[in-house]
Amino acid sequence: MRRPLAKRVLDITAAGVLLVLLSPVALAVLIGFAFDVAFVPRDRGTLIYREPRISHGTTFALLKFRTLRADALARAAGHARLLEADAGNLTWLGRRVLKPWYVDELPQLWNVVRGDLSLVGPRPWPPELVAAQRAEGITYRDEVPAGLTGLAQLTKGSDRRYADLDIAYVERCRTLGSWALVRYDLGILVRTVSVISRGEGLSY
């Protein structure tokens, strides 16, 4: 499915503005990281790390601020989220700042600018999980760009399957006009900010 031009314009504009506005946050993360690795030897390693993910049927390098200690990251096998649920695997900075406020996801704005991701869409999954979905005949992750947030991330406590919500969004991409889809995406983005600001947490 072709990405609408208006959606791409929204992605580039909003991600570019956010990168500028949030640059002080990135600087604060860099300073906090310097103190963390200086005083906690087991937290040492690179600040940025990359994970292979799928977007629009293509594998790309998802950028994140590292939240896992190096020894835990070595066990992640390209899917750190499974280990991030255990606070014992996290660095001090990851546990106190990056994970609670989703700051670890900030570098993904650069993925959006590059075109790897969209602001709104199904979350990017690792290749092995996408392959398992394809084997079940579920191919929507090959049809649209993955996103920073989406309908599935706003449904904590819902008994609907995340795949159903992602498929519902993909159907919107098929049926809505270009600018109508932009308005729909903006609504999801506003709801995402509201959920984070209330400290409720997003679903992944």
VEXKOL-841790 format. One line per 3 residues: number of its first residue (from 1); their letters; for each residue x, y, z of N, C-alpha, C. Coordinates in Angstrom, 1 decimal. Atoms other than C-alpha are relative to their C-alpha. Example, Ala and Ser with C-alpha at 12.3 -4.5 7.8 and 13.67 -1.06 7.14 Angstrom:
1> as> 0.9,-1.2,0.0,12.3,-4.5,7.8,0.9,1.2,0.0  -0.9,-1.1,0.0,13.7,-1.1,7.1,-0.8,1.1,0.8
This chain:
1> mrr> 0.8,-1.2,0.0,0.0,0.0,0.0,0.9,1.2,0.0  -0.8,-1.2,0.1,1.4,3.4,-1.0,-0.3,0.9,1.2  0.2,-1.0,-1.1,2.0,5.9,1.8,-0.5,1.3,-0.5
4> pla> 0.5,-1.3,0.5,-0.1,9.0,1.3,1.0,1.2,0.3  -0.9,-1.1,-0.1,1.9,12.2,0.7,-0.3,0.8,1.2  0.4,-0.8,-1.2,0.0,14.1,3.4,0.5,-0.6,1.3
7> krv> -0.4,0.7,-1.2,0.8,11.5,6.0,1.6,0.1,0.1  -1.4,-0.2,0.0,4.5,11.7,5.0,0.4,1.4,0.4  -0.2,-1.4,-0.4,4.4,15.5,5.3,-0.2,0.2,1.5
10> ldi> 0.3,-0.1,-1.5,2.9,15.2,8.8,1.2,-0.6,0.7  -1.1,0.7,-0.7,5.6,12.7,9.8,1.3,0.8,0.0  -1.3,-0.7,0.1,8.6,14.8,8.6,-0.2,1.3,0.8
13> taa> 0.1,-1.3,-0.6,7.2,18.1,9.9,-0.1,-0.2,1.5  0.2,0.2,-1.5,6.1,16.8,13.4,1.2,-0.5,0.6  -1.2,0.7,-0.6,9.2,14.6,13.9,1.1,1.0,0.0
16> gvl> -1.1,-1.0,0.0,11.5,17.5,12.9,-0.2,1.0,1.1  0.3,-0.9,-1.1,9.8,19.9,15.2,0.3,-0.6,1.4  -0.2,0.7,-1.3,9.9,17.4,18.1,1.4,-0.2,0.3
19> lvl> -1.5,0.2,-0.2,13.6,16.7,17.5,0.6,1.3,0.5  -0.5,-1.3,-0.4,14.3,20.4,17.9,-0.5,0.3,1.4  0.5,-0.3,-1.3,12.0,20.9,20.9,0.5,-0.8,1.1
22> lsp> -0.5,1.0,-1.0,13.2,17.8,22.7,1.5,-0.1,0.0  -1.5,0.1,-0.1,16.9,18.4,22.1,0.5,0.3,1.4  -0.5,-0.1,-1.4,17.3,19.7,25.7,-0.2,-1.3,0.8
25> val> 0.2,1.3,-0.6,15.8,16.3,26.8,1.2,-0.9,-0.4  -1.1,0.9,0.4,18.4,14.5,24.7,1.3,0.4,0.6  -1.2,-0.4,-0.7,21.1,16.6,26.2,0.1,-0.4,1.4
28> avl> 0.1,0.5,-1.4,19.9,15.8,29.7,0.3,-1.5,0.1  -0.2,1.5,0.0,19.9,12.1,28.8,1.5,-0.2,-0.1  -1.4,0.2,0.2,23.5,12.4,27.6,0.8,0.3,1.3
31> igf> -0.7,-0.3,-1.2,24.6,14.1,30.8,-0.3,-1.1,1.1  0.3,1.0,-0.9,22.7,11.6,32.9,0.7,-1.3,-0.3  -0.8,1.3,0.4,24.3,8.7,30.9,1.4,0.1,0.4
34> afd> -1.4,-0.2,-0.3,27.7,10.2,31.5,0.3,-0.3,1.5  -0.1,0.2,-1.4,27.2,10.2,35.3,-0.3,-1.5,0.3  0.4,1.4,-0.2,25.5,6.7,35.2,1.2,-0.9,-0.2
37> vaf> -1.1,0.9,0.3,28.4,5.0,33.5,1.3,0.3,0.7  -1.2,-0.3,-0.8,31.0,6.9,35.5,-0.1,-0.6,1.4  0.1,0.5,-1.4,29.6,5.7,38.9,-0.6,-1.4,0.1
40> vpr> 0.6,1.3,0.0,27.9,2.4,37.9,0.7,-0.8,-1.1  -0.8,0.7,1.1,30.5,0.2,36.0,-0.9,-1.0,-0.8  0.8,1.0,0.8,27.9,-2.5,35.1,-0.9,0.6,-1.0
43> drg> 0.9,-0.6,0.9,25.9,0.1,33.3,0.7,0.5,-1.3  -0.8,-0.6,1.2,28.7,1.0,30.8,-0.3,-0.7,-1.3  0.3,0.5,1.4,28.2,0.6,27.1,-0.4,1.2,-0.8
46> tli> 0.4,-1.1,0.9,26.9,2.6,24.2,-1.4,0.6,0.5  1.2,-0.6,-0.3,24.1,5.1,24.7,-1.1,-0.4,-1.0  0.9,0.3,1.0,22.4,4.4,21.4,0.2,-1.5,-0.4
49> yre> -0.1,1.4,0.6,21.6,0.8,20.2,-1.1,-0.2,-1.0  0.8,0.2,1.1,19.9,-0.6,17.2,-0.6,-1.4,0.1  0.6,1.3,0.1,17.4,-3.4,16.9,-0.6,-0.3,-1.4
52> pri> 0.6,0.2,1.3,16.3,-5.1,13.6,-1.6,-0.1,0.2  1.4,0.0,-0.1,12.6,-4.5,13.1,-0.6,0.1,-1.5  0.6,0.0,1.3,10.1,-4.7,10.2,-1.0,1.2,-0.1
55> shg> 0.9,-1.1,0.3,8.3,-1.7,8.7,-0.3,-0.1,-1.5  0.4,0.1,1.4,6.3,-1.9,5.4,0.7,-1.1,-0.7  -0.6,1.2,0.6,7.8,-5.3,4.8,1.5,0.0,-0.1
58> ttf> -1.5,-0.2,0.1,11.4,-4.1,5.1,0.6,0.0,1.4  -0.7,-0.1,-1.2,13.9,-4.7,7.8,0.8,1.3,0.1  -0.8,-1.2,-0.2,15.5,-1.6,9.3,0.5,0.0,1.4
61> all> -0.6,-0.1,-1.4,17.5,-0.6,12.4,-0.8,1.0,0.8  0.8,-0.9,-0.9,15.2,0.8,15.1,1.0,0.6,1.0  -0.9,-0.7,-0.9,17.1,3.4,17.2,-0.7,0.2,1.4
64> kfr> 0.5,-0.2,-1.4,16.7,3.6,21.0,1.2,0.4,0.9  -1.0,-0.1,-1.1,18.5,4.9,24.0,0.0,-1.3,0.8  -0.2,1.3,-0.7,19.9,1.9,25.8,-0.5,0.0,1.4
67> tlr> 0.5,0.1,-1.4,18.0,0.9,28.9,0.5,-1.2,0.7  -0.4,1.3,-0.6,19.4,-2.6,29.5,1.5,0.1,0.3  -1.4,0.2,-0.3,22.8,-3.3,31.1,0.6,-0.8,-1.1
70> ada> -0.6,0.6,1.1,25.3,-4.6,28.6,-0.1,-1.6,0.1  0.2,1.5,-0.1,25.1,-8.2,30.0,-1.4,-0.5,-0.3  1.4,0.3,0.4,21.3,-8.2,29.7,-0.2,0.2,-1.5
73> lar> 0.2,-0.3,1.5,21.4,-6.7,26.2,0.6,-1.1,-0.8  -0.6,1.2,0.8,23.7,-9.6,25.1,-0.9,-1.2,0.0  0.9,1.2,0.0,20.9,-12.0,26.0,-1.3,0.4,-0.8
76> aag> 1.3,-0.5,0.5,18.2,-9.9,24.2,-0.3,-0.6,-1.4  0.2,0.6,1.3,18.7,-11.6,20.8,-0.9,0.9,-0.9  0.7,-0.9,0.9,17.4,-8.5,19.0,-1.4,0.4,0.4
79> har> 1.3,-0.3,-0.5,14.3,-8.1,21.1,0.1,0.4,1.5  -0.3,-0.4,-1.4,15.2,-6.1,24.3,-1.3,0.1,0.9  1.1,-0.2,-0.8,11.6,-5.5,25.4,-0.4,-1.2,0.9
82> lle> 0.3,1.1,-0.9,11.2,-9.0,26.8,0.8,0.0,1.3  -0.8,-0.1,-1.2,14.0,-8.3,29.3,-0.2,1.3,0.7  0.2,-1.3,-0.6,13.0,-4.7,30.0,-1.0,0.0,1.1
85> ada> 1.0,0.2,-1.0,10.1,-5.9,32.1,0.6,-0.2,1.4  -0.7,0.3,-1.3,12.6,-7.0,34.8,0.9,1.2,0.3  -0.7,-1.1,-0.3,13.9,-3.9,36.5,1.5,-0.3,0.3
88> gnl> -1.3,0.4,-0.3,17.0,-5.8,37.5,0.9,0.0,-1.2  -0.8,0.0,1.2,18.1,-5.8,33.9,0.3,1.4,-0.5  -0.1,-1.4,0.5,17.9,-2.0,33.5,1.2,0.7,0.7
91> twl> -1.0,-1.0,-0.5,20.6,0.6,33.9,-0.7,0.9,1.0  0.6,-1.0,-0.9,20.1,3.2,36.6,-0.8,1.0,-0.8  0.7,-1.0,0.8,19.2,5.8,33.9,-1.3,-0.6,-0.6
94> grr> 1.1,0.7,0.6,16.9,3.3,32.2,-1.2,-0.2,1.0  1.1,0.3,-1.0,15.0,2.4,35.4,-0.6,1.3,0.5  0.5,-1.2,-0.6,14.7,6.0,36.7,-0.6,1.0,-0.9
97> vlk> 0.4,-1.1,0.9,14.2,8.1,33.6,-0.5,-0.5,-1.3  0.3,0.3,1.4,14.2,6.4,30.2,-1.3,-0.8,-0.1  1.2,0.8,0.1,11.5,3.7,30.7,-1.3,0.6,0.5
100> pwy> 1.3,-0.6,-0.6,9.0,5.5,33.0,-0.6,1.0,-0.9  0.5,-1.1,0.9,8.7,8.4,30.5,0.2,-0.3,-1.5  -0.1,0.4,1.5,9.3,6.5,27.2,1.1,0.9,-0.7
103> vde> -1.1,-0.8,0.6,12.4,8.7,26.7,0.9,-0.9,-0.9  -0.8,0.9,0.8,14.2,5.6,25.3,-0.4,0.0,-1.4  0.5,0.0,1.3,12.0,5.9,22.3,0.3,1.3,-0.8
106> lpq> -0.2,-1.3,0.6,13.1,9.5,21.5,0.8,-0.1,-1.3  -0.8,0.1,1.3,15.8,8.5,18.8,-0.9,-0.5,-1.2  0.8,0.5,1.1,13.0,6.9,16.8,-0.6,1.1,-0.8
109> lwn> 0.4,-1.2,0.8,12.0,10.4,15.7,0.9,0.1,-1.2  -0.9,-0.1,1.1,15.0,10.2,13.5,-0.3,-1.1,-1.0  0.5,1.0,0.9,13.7,6.9,12.1,-1.2,0.5,-0.8
112> vvr> 1.2,-0.6,0.7,10.5,8.8,11.3,0.5,1.0,-1.2  -0.5,-1.0,1.0,12.4,11.6,9.5,0.7,-0.8,-1.2  -0.6,0.8,1.1,14.4,8.9,7.5,-1.0,-0.7,-0.8
115> gdl> 1.0,0.8,0.7,11.2,7.2,6.5,-0.1,-1.4,0.3  0.1,1.4,-0.4,11.7,4.0,8.3,-1.3,-0.2,0.7  1.2,0.1,-0.8,8.7,4.7,10.5,-0.9,1.1,-0.4
118> slv> 1.0,-1.1,0.0,5.5,6.8,10.6,-0.2,0.3,1.4  0.4,-0.3,-1.3,4.3,8.6,13.6,-1.1,-0.9,0.6  1.1,0.9,-0.4,1.2,6.4,13.7,0.0,-1.2,-0.9
121> gpr> 0.1,1.2,0.8,0.9,2.8,12.6,0.3,-1.2,1.0  -0.3,1.2,-0.9,1.4,-0.8,14.0,1.4,0.1,0.5  -1.3,-0.1,-0.6,4.4,-0.9,16.3,0.9,-1.0,-0.8
124> pwp> -0.9,0.9,0.8,7.5,-2.4,14.5,0.4,-1.2,0.8  -0.4,1.2,-0.6,8.1,-6.0,15.4,1.3,-0.6,-0.5  -1.2,0.7,0.5,11.2,-8.1,15.2,-0.3,-1.0,-1.1
127> pel> 0.3,0.9,1.2,11.6,-10.2,12.0,-0.6,-1.3,0.3  0.5,1.3,-0.3,11.0,-13.5,13.7,-1.5,0.0,0.4  1.5,-0.1,-0.4,7.6,-12.3,15.2,-0.8,0.3,-1.2
130> vaa> 0.8,-0.3,1.2,6.5,-10.9,11.9,-0.1,-1.2,-0.9  0.0,1.3,0.8,7.5,-14.2,10.2,-1.1,-0.9,0.5  1.0,0.8,-0.6,5.2,-16.0,12.7,-1.4,0.5,-0.4
133> qra> 1.3,-0.5,0.4,2.3,-13.7,11.8,-0.2,-0.3,-1.4  0.2,0.3,1.4,2.9,-14.2,8.1,-0.4,-1.5,-0.2  0.3,1.5,0.1,2.7,-18.0,8.6,-1.5,-0.2,0.4
136> egi> 1.4,0.1,-0.3,-0.8,-17.4,10.1,-0.8,0.8,-1.0  0.8,-0.8,1.0,-1.8,-15.3,7.1,-0.2,1.4,0.3  0.1,-1.4,-0.5,-1.5,-12.0,8.9,1.1,0.8,-0.6
139> tyr> -1.1,-0.6,0.7,0.4,-9.7,6.6,0.0,1.5,0.0  0.2,-1.5,0.1,-0.6,-6.1,7.5,1.3,0.7,0.3  -1.2,-0.7,-0.2,2.9,-5.3,8.7,0.9,0.1,-1.2
142> dev> -0.7,-0.2,1.3,4.1,-5.7,5.1,-0.7,1.1,-0.8  0.8,-0.9,0.8,1.4,-3.3,3.9,0.1,1.5,0.3  -0.1,-1.4,-0.4,2.0,-0.1,5.9,1.2,0.2,0.8
145> pag> -1.1,-0.2,-0.9,4.8,1.6,7.7,-0.3,-0.2,1.4  0.2,0.1,-1.4,5.2,0.8,11.3,0.0,1.4,0.6  0.1,-1.3,-0.6,4.6,3.6,13.8,0.5,0.1,1.4
148> ltg> -0.4,-0.3,-1.4,5.7,5.2,17.1,-1.2,-0.4,0.9  1.1,0.3,-0.8,2.2,4.7,18.4,-1.2,-0.4,-1.0  1.2,0.4,0.8,-1.2,3.4,17.2,-1.2,-0.4,0.9
151> laq> 1.2,0.3,-0.7,-4.6,2.2,18.2,0.3,-1.1,1.1  -0.3,1.0,-0.9,-3.2,-0.9,19.9,0.7,0.5,1.3  -0.7,-0.5,-1.2,-1.0,1.2,22.2,-0.9,0.8,0.9
154> ltk> 0.9,-0.8,-0.8,-4.0,3.1,23.5,-1.1,-0.9,0.7  1.1,0.9,-0.4,-6.0,0.0,24.7,0.4,-0.8,1.2  -0.3,0.8,-1.2,-4.5,-1.1,28.0,-1.2,-0.4,0.7
157> gsd> 1.2,0.5,-0.7,-7.0,-3.3,29.7,-1.0,-0.5,-0.9  1.0,0.5,1.0,-8.9,-4.0,26.5,0.2,-1.5,-0.2  -0.1,1.4,0.3,-9.7,-7.6,25.7,0.1,-0.3,-1.5
160> rry> -0.1,0.2,1.4,-9.5,-7.0,22.0,1.5,-0.3,-0.4  -1.3,0.3,0.4,-6.5,-8.5,20.3,0.7,1.2,-0.7  -0.7,-1.1,0.6,-3.8,-6.0,19.3,0.0,-0.1,-1.5
163> adl> 0.0,0.1,1.5,-3.7,-7.4,15.8,-1.3,0.5,-0.6  1.2,-0.5,0.5,-7.4,-6.6,15.4,0.0,1.5,-0.1  0.0,-1.4,0.0,-6.8,-3.0,16.3,1.0,0.5,-1.1
166> dia> -0.9,-0.4,1.1,-3.8,-2.8,13.9,-0.6,-0.2,-1.3  0.7,0.2,1.3,-5.8,-4.3,11.1,-1.1,1.1,-0.2  1.0,-1.0,0.2,-8.6,-1.8,11.8,0.7,1.3,-0.5
169> yve> -0.7,-1.2,0.5,-6.0,1.0,11.4,0.4,-0.1,-1.5  -0.4,0.2,1.4,-4.7,-0.5,8.2,-1.2,0.2,-1.0  1.2,-0.1,0.8,-8.3,-0.6,6.9,-0.3,1.5,-0.2
172> rcr> 0.1,-1.5,0.1,-8.5,3.2,7.7,0.9,0.5,-1.1  -1.0,-0.5,1.0,-5.4,3.7,5.6,-0.5,-0.3,-1.4  0.6,0.3,1.3,-7.2,2.0,2.7,-1.1,0.9,-0.4
175> tlg> 1.3,-0.6,0.4,-10.5,3.8,2.9,0.0,1.5,0.2  0.0,-1.4,-0.2,-9.7,7.3,4.2,0.8,0.8,-1.1  -0.8,-0.8,0.8,-8.6,10.1,2.0,1.3,0.5,0.7
178> swa> -1.3,-0.3,-0.5,-5.1,11.5,2.4,-0.1,1.0,1.3  0.1,-1.0,-1.1,-6.0,14.5,4.7,-0.9,-0.5,1.1  0.9,0.6,-1.0,-8.8,12.6,6.5,0.9,-1.0,0.8
181> lvr> -0.9,0.9,-0.8,-6.1,10.0,7.5,1.0,0.8,0.9  -0.8,-0.9,-0.8,-3.9,12.9,8.7,-0.7,0.4,1.3  0.8,-0.4,-1.1,-6.7,14.1,10.9,-0.2,-1.2,1.0
184> ydl> 0.1,1.2,-0.8,-7.2,10.6,12.2,1.3,-0.3,0.8  -1.3,0.2,-0.7,-3.5,10.2,13.0,0.2,1.1,1.1  -0.2,-1.0,-1.0,-3.5,13.5,14.8,-0.9,-0.3,1.3
187> gil> 0.8,0.4,-1.1,-6.3,12.3,17.0,0.6,-1.1,0.8  -0.7,1.0,-0.7,-4.3,9.2,17.9,1.2,0.5,0.7  -1.1,-0.6,-0.7,-1.3,11.3,18.7,-0.4,0.8,1.2
190> vrt> 0.5,-0.8,-1.2,-3.3,13.6,21.0,-0.3,-1.0,1.1  0.3,1.0,-1.0,-4.6,10.5,22.8,1.2,-0.6,0.6  -1.3,0.6,-0.5,-1.1,9.1,23.1,0.6,0.9,1.0
193> vsv> -0.6,-1.0,-0.9,0.2,12.3,24.7,-0.8,0.0,1.3  0.8,-0.1,-1.2,-2.8,12.3,27.1,0.3,-1.2,0.9  -0.3,1.2,-0.8,-2.1,8.7,28.2,1.3,0.1,0.7
196> isr> -1.4,-0.2,-0.6,1.6,9.4,28.8,-0.1,1.0,1.1  0.0,-1.1,-1.0,0.9,12.6,30.7,-0.8,-0.4,1.3  0.7,0.5,-1.2,-1.5,10.7,33.0,0.7,-1.1,0.7
199> geg> -0.8,1.1,-0.6,1.1,8.1,33.7,-0.6,-1.3,-0.1  0.7,1.3,0.1,-1.1,5.3,32.5,0.8,-1.1,-0.7  -0.8,0.9,0.8,1.4,3.7,30.2,-0.6,-0.5,-1.2
202> lsy> 0.5,0.5,1.3,1.1,2.5,26.7,0.2,-1.5,-0.1  -0.1,1.5,0.2,0.6,-1.1,25.5,0.8,-0.3,-1.2  -0.9,0.4,1.1,3.2,-2.8,23.3,-0.1,-1.5,-0.3
